[in-house]
Amino acid sequence: MLDQQLRQLLYDDADRMAALSALRQLSLPDAYIGAGFVRNLVWDHLHGYQATVLNDVDVVYFDPKLRWQDLELETSLTKLIPNLNWQVKNQALMHQKHGDAPYHNTEDAIRRWPELETAIAVRLNDDDDFEILAPFGLSSLFAGQLTPNPAREYQLFLNRVRTKNWLTHWPRLSLVEAQQGDINPTVPKQNA
């Protein structure tokens, strides 16, 4: 199963395990590490690469009571692992940036990320097992696809593909084109 394959890839990566352990120490509500942290790991595996250096580590959590400041959390994580560029975002606030209705939880928030393969996050629970959020599943990620999220503007997806040079760095990826009228029934279209 793909979730078991992802778990093994994570277990085998000491840096990612350390990052997940550091996040667990903060005991943030509904907190995960996602985006390139997971996506790049799988794409590297598919290409037979050693781990690509992470530009940042995207920590997402959901706290509508706003008990923490994201910059303070980044500082706390940096004290635990100083060589990582921690990026912490409370998903209870991110709907404002994107013009969406308020999100219900972290999974609801990542369901709106621009690529289906980016919309995956993991955390290490108290039993040293992984909890995986993958609202669109893991199949397209392990198939080496790069798929636009119909909940976002297609041009945003194309801009990200171009500026991040994914197809150059991971040349065996296949770009999935958006279809006219492509709508994911689990994601409401963004209001214009």
LINVEN-V537343 format. One record per residue. NEAR is the number of other C-alpha atoms within 8 Angstrom. Layout:
# LINVEN-V537343
near->{NEAR | NEAR}
This chain:
# LINVEN-V537343
near->{4 | 8 | 8 | 7 | 8 | 9 | 9 | 8 | 10 | 10 | 8 | 6 | 8 | 8 | 6 | 9 | 10 | 8 | 9 | 11 | 9 | 11 | 13 | 11 | 6 | 6 | 7 | 8 | 7 | 10 | 13 | 11 | 14 | 16 | 12 | 11 | 12 | 13 | 13 | 10 | 12 | 12 | 12 | 13 | 9 | 9 | 8 | 6 | 8 | 6 | 7 | 8 | 4 | 7 | 5 | 8 | 13 | 13 | 12 | 14 | 15 | 12 | 11 | 6 | 4 | 6 | 5 | 6 | 7 | 9 | 7 | 8 | 10 | 11 | 8 | 8 | 12 | 12 | 7 | 7 | 9 | 8 | 5 | 8 | 9 | 11 | 9 | 12 | 10 | 11 | 14 | 14 | 9 | 10 | 13 | 9 | 7 | 6 | 8 | 10 | 6 | 8 | 11 | 7 | 10 | 14 | 9 | 9 | 13 | 10 | 11 | 11 | 11 | 13 | 11 | 15 | 13 | 12 | 16 | 15 | 12 | 12 | 13 | 12 | 9 | 5 | 5 | 6 | 7 | 9 | 8 | 9 | 8 | 10 | 9 | 7 | 6 | 10 | 7 | 12 | 13 | 11 | 6 | 11 | 12 | 13 | 12 | 13 | 12 | 12 | 12 | 13 | 8 | 10 | 6 | 9 | 13 | 8 | 8 | 8 | 10 | 8 | 6 | 6 | 8 | 9 | 9 | 6 | 6 | 10 | 7 | 7 | 9 | 7 | 7 | 8 | 6 | 9 | 5 | 4 | 4 | 7 | 8 | 8 | 5 | 4 | 10 | 7 | 8 | 8 | 5 | 2}
